[in-house]
Amino acid sequence: MNSPHELAQLLDALHRLRQSAEPRAALATLTRTRGSTFRRPGTHMLVLHDGSVVCELSGGCPQRDIVARALEVIASGEPKRAHYNSESGLDVLMEMGCGGELEILIEPLSPPRAMDFVDSLAQCLSARIDARLATLFAIDGQVIAPRRMVWCGQEVLFDATDDAAIHRSLAEACASRHQRGAATLRLPSSLGMLDVLLESLEPPHALVVIGSSAAARALLPLSTALGWQTTLVDHDPARLHAPDLPPGLRTLCTTPDQMHDALPLDGHTSVVVMTHNLERDIAWLAALRAAPVAYVGSLGSRERVSRMRHASELAGLRLHAPAGLDIGSETPEEIALAVAAEIMAVINRRSGGPLRDNDGAIHG
């Protein structure tokens, strides 16, 4: 599925499209996969009438074919479903021979209500609340113009199902789903068997970097490139106006005892403490002890980290120290890469190890 960063780009593009006088575009959505594929269900690609795209599905032959089919959908105004497998003639080019199977829903976005869900979904994610997007796209195997529901904060925020039975089926599916990612479900209803793509969507990840060390400054552009909402925090306002900071960076001048009032923290936020002062590091980390964040990390030598771990102020804090994966990093840029990689592993619930085992087998 799309990353939160890609999803933000997609929602921005859909919002601009809604404002245009004559929106002519199609949305291609990966609804089912089998075997090894380049993306997972829930991945979307917006195709504009001139053939340009937002959020590529892949760079190869399947994408070119999907774009061509999307242009046909824009012209006809009718949704269609495309299948790619070993019989499609594209298998040799798809995924360089991995042999996966795909199902793609391609829908026109010209009907007046086709993009009405965008505002509700963007509203939920901008409030940093997890959302679920349910898309009904077929009944008894027959493709229909998609109908959507946005579930946010344990309630229906948007509903375009236009049918009480469908509303009930989609709402129950949204309420009962606790898995991450996306999947196409087959749901029974009085109208027939419903094919529904159900996506669990998260707001963009946020990274708070505390301190202005060289490694901290190296982490800022990398975090921004990953699409994380990045904030640099320091108690010294002069360091927040350094000329080498990335443009548009959020900055905050505050102290550990005032941080919670000045900076909202949530489960989609990581914090890395990277000052040059051990006592100051401990003060910042102590202020994070009860914060509901996904990751707390700090740099340091073995001796420095040992002193952190024995500090009574940090009792109970799940601290990643020294922060980063063991990739032999030494320079500020290499340290930033190691830290960002560990954060990604934690938020994606991965070990951070190699993609293969000792025998060369690839992990799923």
GUZA-12264 format. One record per residue (C-alpha): residue in one letter; x negated, y negated, z. Coordinates in steps of 0.02 Angstrom, whole numbers, plus 50000, padded with zeros to 5 digits. Layout:
<nodes>
<node resn="A" east="X" north="Y" up="Z"/>
...
</nodes>
This chain:
<nodes>
<node resn="M" east="50000" north="50000" up="50000"/>
<node resn="N" east="49948" north="49819" up="49989"/>
<node resn="S" east="49834" north="49754" up="50124"/>
<node resn="P" east="49904" north="49610" up="50230"/>
<node resn="H" east="49789" north="49494" up="50130"/>
<node resn="E" east="49858" north="49558" up="49964"/>
<node resn="L" east="50035" north="49548" up="50031"/>
<node resn="A" east="50010" north="49365" up="50076"/>
<node resn="Q" east="49949" north="49331" up="49899"/>
<node resn="L" east="50098" north="49424" up="49828"/>
<node resn="L" east="50225" north="49330" up="49935"/>
<node resn="D" east="50147" north="49164" up="49887"/>
<node resn="A" east="50159" north="49209" up="49703"/>
<node resn="L" east="50340" north="49265" up="49721"/>
<node resn="H" east="50382" north="49105" up="49812"/>
<node resn="R" east="50308" north="49001" up="49670"/>
<node resn="L" east="50402" north="49108" up="49544"/>
<node resn="R" east="50566" north="49072" up="49632"/>
<node resn="Q" east="50536" north="48886" up="49613"/>
<node resn="S" east="50510" north="48898" up="49425"/>
<node resn="A" east="50652" north="48849" up="49308"/>
<node resn="E" east="50649" north="49015" up="49216"/>
<node resn="P" east="50567" north="49154" up="49317"/>
<node resn="R" east="50510" north="49290" up="49197"/>
<node resn="A" east="50414" north="49427" up="49283"/>
<node resn="A" east="50421" north="49607" up="49340"/>
<node resn="L" east="50369" north="49693" up="49499"/>
<node resn="A" east="50281" north="49860" up="49483"/>
<node resn="T" east="50286" north="49964" up="49642"/>
<node resn="L" east="50200" north="50129" up="49678"/>
<node resn="T" east="50339" north="50235" up="49754"/>
<node resn="R" east="50267" north="50411" up="49758"/>
<node resn="T" east="50097" north="50493" up="49739"/>
<node resn="R" east="50028" north="50667" up="49735"/>
<node resn="G" east="49847" north="50719" up="49744"/>
<node resn="S" east="49704" north="50595" up="49729"/>
<node resn="T" east="49763" north="50422" up="49672"/>
<node resn="F" east="49690" north="50249" up="49668"/>
<node resn="R" east="49820" north="50172" up="49784"/>
<node resn="R" east="49954" north="50232" up="49903"/>
<node resn="P" east="50144" north="50211" up="49902"/>
<node resn="G" east="50201" north="50035" up="49941"/>
<node resn="T" east="50070" north="49951" up="49831"/>
<node resn="H" east="50146" north="49812" up="49725"/>
<node resn="M" east="50084" north="49722" up="49569"/>
<node resn="L" east="50170" north="49567" up="49501"/>
<node resn="V" east="50167" north="49556" up="49311"/>
<node resn="L" east="50204" north="49386" up="49233"/>
<node resn="H" east="50279" north="49361" up="49060"/>
<node resn="D" east="50109" north="49320" up="48985"/>
<node resn="G" east="50035" north="49486" up="49044"/>
<node resn="S" east="49936" north="49413" up="49189"/>
<node resn="V" east="49949" north="49502" up="49355"/>
<node resn="V" east="49942" north="49467" up="49541"/>
<node resn="C" east="49871" north="49608" up="49651"/>
<node resn="E" east="49803" north="49735" up="49529"/>
<node resn="L" east="49851" north="49917" up="49548"/>
<node resn="S" east="49691" north="49973" up="49462"/>
<node resn="G" east="49572" north="49913" up="49330"/>
<node resn="G" east="49594" north="50058" up="49211"/>
<node resn="C" east="49709" north="50129" up="49081"/>
<node resn="P" east="49860" north="50161" up="49194"/>
<node resn="Q" east="49866" north="49977" up="49239"/>
<node resn="R" east="49863" north="49924" up="49057"/>
<node resn="D" east="50005" north="50044" up="49021"/>
<node resn="I" east="50103" north="49982" up="49172"/>
<node resn="V" east="50082" north="49802" up="49115"/>
<node resn="A" east="50144" north="49849" up="48941"/>
<node resn="R" east="50297" north="49935" up="49016"/>
<node resn="A" east="50326" north="49785" up="49131"/>
<node resn="L" east="50333" north="49669" up="48981"/>
<node resn="E" east="50466" north="49783" up="48907"/>
<node resn="V" east="50564" north="49773" up="49070"/>
<node resn="I" east="50552" north="49583" up="49071"/>
<node resn="A" east="50622" north="49581" up="48894"/>
<node resn="S" east="50762" north="49705" up="48928"/>
<node resn="G" east="50808" north="49654" up="49104"/>
<node resn="E" east="50829" north="49837" up="49153"/>
<node resn="P" east="50726" north="49927" up="49286"/>
<node resn="K" east="50635" north="50086" up="49241"/>
<node resn="R" east="50531" north="50220" up="49324"/>
<node resn="A" east="50366" north="50277" up="49250"/>
<node resn="H" east="50274" north="50439" up="49290"/>
<node resn="Y" east="50088" north="50470" up="49265"/>
<node resn="N" east="50018" north="50646" up="49276"/>
<node resn="S" east="49917" north="50772" up="49179"/>
<node resn="E" east="50048" north="50771" up="49041"/>
<node resn="S" east="50049" north="50582" up="49019"/>
<node resn="G" east="49894" north="50577" up="48912"/>
<node resn="L" east="49809" north="50457" up="49033"/>
<node resn="D" east="49740" north="50583" up="49156"/>
<node resn="V" east="49562" north="50579" up="49088"/>
<node resn="L" east="49556" north="50391" up="49111"/>
<node resn="M" east="49655" north="50383" up="49271"/>
<node resn="E" east="49543" north="50383" up="49424"/>
<node resn="M" east="49399" north="50446" up="49316"/>
<node resn="G" east="49473" north="50621" up="49313"/>
<node resn="C" east="49539" north="50637" up="49490"/>
<node resn="G" east="49701" north="50707" up="49421"/>
<node resn="G" east="49826" north="50623" up="49537"/>
<node resn="E" east="50010" north="50597" up="49499"/>
<node resn="L" east="50101" north="50431" up="49515"/>
<node resn="E" east="50278" north="50366" up="49511"/>
<node resn="I" east="50296" north="50180" up="49475"/>
<node resn="L" east="50456" north="50079" up="49490"/>
<node resn="I" east="50458" north="49929" up="49373"/>
<node resn="E" east="50595" north="49801" up="49404"/>
<node resn="P" east="50635" north="49635" up="49322"/>
<node resn="L" east="50636" north="49483" up="49435"/>
<node resn="S" east="50753" north="49377" up="49331"/>
<node resn="P" east="50917" north="49411" up="49425"/>
<node resn="P" east="50958" north="49268" up="49546"/>
<node resn="R" east="50948" north="49375" up="49703"/>
<node resn="A" east="50799" north="49483" up="49654"/>
<node resn="M" east="50676" north="49382" up="49759"/>
<node resn="D" east="50789" north="49323" up="49901"/>
<node resn="F" east="50701" north="49441" up="50023"/>
<node resn="V" east="50537" north="49345" up="50007"/>
<node resn="D" east="50578" north="49204" up="50129"/>
<node resn="S" east="50638" north="49321" up="50266"/>
<node resn="L" east="50487" north="49434" up="50250"/>
<node resn="A" east="50366" north="49287" up="50248"/>
<node resn="Q" east="50454" north="49212" up="50400"/>
<node resn="C" east="50432" north="49372" up="50499"/>
<node resn="L" east="50248" north="49396" up="50455"/>
<node resn="S" east="50205" north="49212" up="50484"/>
<node resn="A" east="50276" north="49234" up="50659"/>
<node resn="R" east="50151" north="49379" up="50674"/>
<node resn="I" east="50288" north="49508" up="50698"/>
<node resn="D" east="50282" north="49680" up="50617"/>
<node resn="A" east="50414" north="49702" up="50482"/>
<node resn="R" east="50493" north="49844" up="50386"/>
<node resn="L" east="50547" north="49823" up="50206"/>
<node resn="A" east="50671" north="49951" up="50139"/>
<node resn="T" east="50698" north="49958" up="49950"/>
<node resn="L" east="50837" north="50065" up="49879"/>
<node resn="F" east="50792" north="50101" up="49698"/>
<node resn="A" east="50886" north="50259" up="49646"/>
<node resn="I" east="51049" north="50349" up="49687"/>
<node resn="D" east="51059" north="50534" up="49645"/>
<node resn="G" east="50900" north="50515" up="49543"/>
<node resn="Q" east="50965" north="50373" up="49435"/>
<node resn="V" east="50865" north="50211" up="49443"/>
<node resn="I" east="50965" north="50057" up="49494"/>
<node resn="A" east="50926" north="49874" up="49517"/>
<node resn="P" east="50836" north="49878" up="49685"/>
<node resn="R" east="50927" north="49824" up="49843"/>
<node resn="R" east="50823" north="49771" up="49992"/>
<node resn="M" east="50831" north="49754" up="50180"/>
<node resn="V" east="50706" north="49666" up="50293"/>
<node resn="W" east="50698" north="49730" up="50472"/>
<node resn="C" east="50606" north="49619" up="50596"/>
<node resn="G" east="50603" north="49611" up="50785"/>
<node resn="Q" east="50723" north="49757" up="50804"/>
<node resn="E" east="50857" north="49678" up="50695"/>
<node resn="V" east="50906" north="49655" up="50514"/>
<node resn="L" east="50839" north="49488" up="50454"/>
<node resn="F" east="50891" north="49506" up="50272"/>
<node resn="D" east="51017" north="49621" up="50189"/>
<node resn="A" east="51060" north="49635" up="50005"/>
<node resn="T" east="51131" north="49811" up="50009"/>
<node resn="D" east="51311" north="49753" up="49971"/>
<node resn="D" east="51382" north="49914" up="50042"/>
<node resn="A" east="51419" north="49965" up="50221"/>
<node resn="A" east="51361" north="50145" up="50198"/>
<node resn="I" east="51197" north="50093" up="50118"/>
<node resn="H" east="51171" north="49960" up="50252"/>
<node resn="R" east="51193" north="50090" up="50387"/>
<node resn="S" east="51074" north="50215" up="50307"/>
<node resn="L" east="50936" north="50087" up="50279"/>
<node resn="A" east="50955" north="50007" up="50451"/>
<node resn="E" east="50943" north="50176" up="50536"/>
<node resn="A" east="50788" north="50220" up="50435"/>
<node resn="C" east="50705" north="50055" up="50480"/>
<node resn="A" east="50747" north="50072" up="50664"/>
<node resn="S" east="50681" north="50250" up="50676"/>
<node resn="R" east="50518" north="50229" up="50580"/>
<node resn="H" east="50363" north="50208" up="50687"/>
<node resn="Q" east="50228" north="50265" up="50565"/>
<node resn="R" east="50109" north="50146" up="50479"/>
<node resn="G" east="50102" north="50133" up="50290"/>
<node resn="A" east="50242" north="50170" up="50167"/>
<node resn="A" east="50339" north="50320" up="50103"/>
<node resn="T" east="50487" north="50355" up="49991"/>
<node resn="L" east="50628" north="50440" up="50086"/>
<node resn="R" east="50781" north="50533" up="50024"/>
<node resn="L" east="50928" north="50479" up="50130"/>
<node resn="P" east="51104" north="50553" up="50120"/>
<node resn="S" east="51251" north="50435" up="50106"/>
<node resn="S" east="51433" north="50436" up="50051"/>
<node resn="L" east="51374" north="50367" up="49883"/>
<node resn="G" east="51249" north="50505" up="49854"/>
<node resn="M" east="51066" north="50539" up="49890"/>
<node resn="L" east="50970" north="50376" up="49909"/>
<node resn="D" east="50789" north="50355" up="49858"/>
<node resn="V" east="50720" north="50222" up="49976"/>
<node resn="L" east="50543" north="50155" up="49987"/>
<node resn="L" east="50513" north="50110" up="50169"/>
<node resn="E" east="50361" north="50001" up="50206"/>
<node resn="S" east="50291" north="49958" up="50378"/>
<node resn="L" east="50209" north="49788" up="50356"/>
<node resn="E" east="50091" north="49698" up="50472"/>
<node resn="P" east="50040" north="49515" up="50479"/>
<node resn="P" east="49864" north="49470" up="50420"/>
<node resn="H" east="49728" north="49515" up="50542"/>
<node resn="A" east="49654" north="49372" up="50642"/>
<node resn="L" east="49474" north="49359" up="50697"/>
<node resn="V" east="49418" north="49243" up="50836"/>
<node resn="V" east="49231" north="49212" up="50840"/>
<node resn="I" east="49171" north="49134" up="51003"/>
<node resn="G" east="49002" north="49051" up="50994"/>
<node resn="S" east="48896" north="48975" up="50857"/>
<node resn="S" east="48748" north="49092" up="50842"/>
<node resn="A" east="48672" north="49131" up="50672"/>
<node resn="A" east="48763" north="49299" up="50669"/>
<node resn="A" east="48927" north="49211" up="50712"/>
<node resn="R" east="48905" north="49091" up="50567"/>
<node resn="A" east="48865" north="49237" up="50451"/>
<node resn="L" east="49024" north="49327" up="50506"/>
<node resn="L" east="49138" north="49181" up="50463"/>
<node resn="P" east="49132" north="49188" up="50271"/>
<node resn="L" east="49140" north="49378" up="50274"/>
<node resn="S" east="49295" north="49373" up="50383"/>
<node resn="T" east="49376" north="49246" up="50268"/>
<node resn="A" east="49335" north="49351" up="50114"/>
<node resn="L" east="49423" north="49499" up="50198"/>
<node resn="G" east="49579" north="49394" up="50215"/>
<node resn="W" east="49571" north="49381" up="50403"/>
<node resn="Q" east="49637" north="49223" up="50483"/>
<node resn="T" east="49474" north="49161" up="50555"/>
<node resn="T" east="49449" north="49043" up="50702"/>
<node resn="L" east="49284" north="48981" up="50772"/>
<node resn="V" east="49289" north="48939" up="50957"/>
<node resn="D" east="49157" north="48843" up="51054"/>
<node resn="H" east="49153" north="48735" up="51209"/>
<node resn="D" east="49037" north="48611" up="51121"/>
<node resn="P" east="49129" north="48506" up="50989"/>
<node resn="A" east="48967" north="48463" up="50900"/>
<node resn="R" east="48940" north="48645" up="50850"/>
<node resn="L" east="49114" north="48651" up="50773"/>
<node resn="H" east="49063" north="48520" up="50645"/>
<node resn="A" east="48906" north="48604" up="50580"/>
<node resn="P" east="48881" north="48573" up="50392"/>
<node resn="D" east="48863" north="48757" up="50348"/>
<node resn="L" east="49036" north="48811" up="50409"/>
<node resn="P" east="49154" north="48881" up="50276"/>
<node resn="P" east="49280" north="48754" up="50207"/>
<node resn="G" east="49453" north="48764" up="50283"/>
<node resn="L" east="49393" north="48860" up="50436"/>
<node resn="R" east="49501" north="48844" up="50590"/>
<node resn="T" east="49404" north="48780" up="50740"/>
<node resn="L" east="49450" north="48763" up="50922"/>
<node resn="C" east="49356" north="48674" up="51060"/>
<node resn="T" east="49405" north="48751" up="51226"/>
<node resn="T" east="49338" north="48841" up="51379"/>
<node resn="P" east="49370" north="49018" up="51445"/>
<node resn="D" east="49496" north="48962" up="51575"/>
<node resn="Q" east="49596" north="48863" up="51446"/>
<node resn="M" east="49585" north="48985" up="51301"/>
<node resn="H" east="49751" north="49074" up="51328"/>
<node resn="D" east="49848" north="48912" up="51323"/>
<node resn="A" east="49754" north="48850" up="51170"/>
<node resn="L" east="49745" north="49009" up="51066"/>
<node resn="P" east="49884" north="49138" up="51041"/>
<node resn="L" east="49816" north="49316" up="51045"/>
<node resn="D" east="49908" north="49472" up="50990"/>
<node resn="G" east="49886" north="49652" up="50940"/>
<node resn="H" east="49831" north="49602" up="50764"/>
<node resn="T" east="49686" north="49498" up="50829"/>
<node resn="S" east="49503" north="49541" up="50858"/>
<node resn="V" east="49383" north="49437" up="50961"/>
<node resn="V" east="49194" north="49437" up="50951"/>
<node resn="V" east="49092" north="49343" up="51081"/>
<node resn="M" east="48926" north="49285" up="51008"/>
<node resn="T" east="48852" north="49147" up="51115"/>
<node resn="H" east="48670" north="49136" up="51166"/>
<node resn="N" east="48707" north="49137" up="51353"/>
<node resn="L" east="48743" north="49296" up="51452"/>
<node resn="E" east="48839" north="49211" up="51592"/>
<node resn="R" east="48944" north="49117" up="51464"/>
<node resn="D" east="48976" north="49279" up="51369"/>
<node resn="I" east="49038" north="49362" up="51528"/>
<node resn="A" east="49152" north="49214" up="51565"/>
<node resn="W" east="49231" north="49225" up="51392"/>
<node resn="L" east="49249" north="49413" up="51402"/>
<node resn="A" east="49327" north="49403" up="51575"/>
<node resn="A" east="49458" north="49284" up="51504"/>
<node resn="L" east="49500" north="49419" up="51375"/>
<node resn="R" east="49522" north="49560" up="51500"/>
<node resn="A" east="49712" north="49557" up="51495"/>
<node resn="A" east="49730" north="49495" up="51316"/>
<node resn="P" east="49833" north="49612" up="51203"/>
<node resn="V" east="49704" north="49612" up="51063"/>
<node resn="A" east="49650" north="49753" up="50948"/>
<node resn="Y" east="49464" north="49733" up="50974"/>
<node resn="V" east="49343" north="49643" up="51089"/>
<node resn="G" east="49159" north="49646" up="51047"/>
<node resn="S" east="48998" north="49563" up="51100"/>
<node resn="L" east="48821" north="49563" up="51036"/>
<node resn="G" east="48672" north="49602" up="51144"/>
<node resn="S" east="48518" north="49704" up="51179"/>
<node resn="R" east="48527" north="49863" up="51280"/>
<node resn="E" east="48482" north="49770" up="51440"/>
<node resn="R" east="48605" north="49630" up="51405"/>
<node resn="V" east="48746" north="49752" up="51370"/>
<node resn="S" east="48705" north="49850" up="51528"/>
<node resn="R" east="48724" north="49692" up="51631"/>
<node resn="M" east="48892" north="49658" up="51547"/>
<node resn="R" east="48955" north="49831" up="51584"/>
<node resn="H" east="48907" north="49816" up="51767"/>
<node resn="A" east="48986" north="49644" up="51787"/>
<node resn="S" east="49134" north="49655" up="51907"/>
<node resn="E" east="49225" north="49520" up="51808"/>
<node resn="L" east="49238" north="49639" up="51659"/>
<node resn="A" east="49306" north="49790" up="51751"/>
<node resn="G" east="49441" north="49872" up="51646"/>
<node resn="L" east="49395" north="49782" up="51484"/>
<node resn="R" east="49378" north="49897" up="51334"/>
<node resn="L" east="49222" north="49817" up="51264"/>
<node resn="H" east="49131" north="49859" up="51103"/>
<node resn="A" east="48953" north="49814" up="51149"/>
<node resn="P" east="48841" north="49800" up="51063"/>
<node resn="A" east="48970" north="49761" up="50929"/>
<node resn="G" east="48951" north="49840" up="50758"/>
<node resn="L" east="48918" north="50005" up="50674"/>
<node resn="D" east="48744" north="50079" up="50675"/>
<node resn="I" east="48683" north="50037" up="50499"/>
<node resn="G" east="48510" north="49976" up="50547"/>
<node resn="S" east="48556" north="49793" up="50537"/>
<node resn="E" east="48431" north="49660" up="50589"/>
<node resn="T" east="48468" north="49496" up="50498"/>
<node resn="P" east="48620" north="49389" up="50544"/>
<node resn="E" east="48705" north="49440" up="50381"/>
<node resn="E" east="48674" north="49624" up="50413"/>
<node resn="I" east="48738" north="49608" up="50591"/>
<node resn="A" east="48895" north="49521" up="50527"/>
<node resn="L" east="48924" north="49663" up="50404"/>
<node resn="A" east="48906" north="49793" up="50542"/>
<node resn="V" east="49026" north="49701" up="50656"/>
<node resn="A" east="49157" north="49676" up="50520"/>
<node resn="A" east="49144" north="49860" up="50473"/>
<node resn="E" east="49174" north="49915" up="50653"/>
<node resn="I" east="49325" north="49799" up="50668"/>
<node resn="M" east="49397" north="49873" up="50508"/>
<node resn="A" east="49369" north="50049" up="50573"/>
<node resn="V" east="49458" north="50009" up="50737"/>
<node resn="I" east="49609" north="49923" up="50660"/>
<node resn="N" east="49626" north="50060" up="50529"/>
<node resn="R" east="49604" north="50195" up="50662"/>
<node resn="R" east="49452" north="50271" up="50580"/>
<node resn="S" east="49291" north="50337" up="50655"/>
<node resn="G" east="49178" north="50228" up="50550"/>
<node resn="G" east="49078" north="50378" up="50491"/>
<node resn="P" east="49035" north="50429" up="50312"/>
<node resn="L" east="49172" north="50478" up="50190"/>
<node resn="R" east="49100" north="50652" up="50175"/>
<node resn="D" east="49043" north="50788" up="50294"/>
<node resn="N" east="48872" north="50873" up="50297"/>
<node resn="D" east="48924" north="50991" up="50157"/>
<node resn="G" east="48974" north="50847" up="50043"/>
<node resn="A" east="49161" north="50874" up="50061"/>
<node resn="I" east="49261" north="50713" up="50050"/>
<node resn="H" east="49376" north="50668" up="50194"/>
<node resn="G" east="49559" north="50631" up="50157"/>
</nodes>
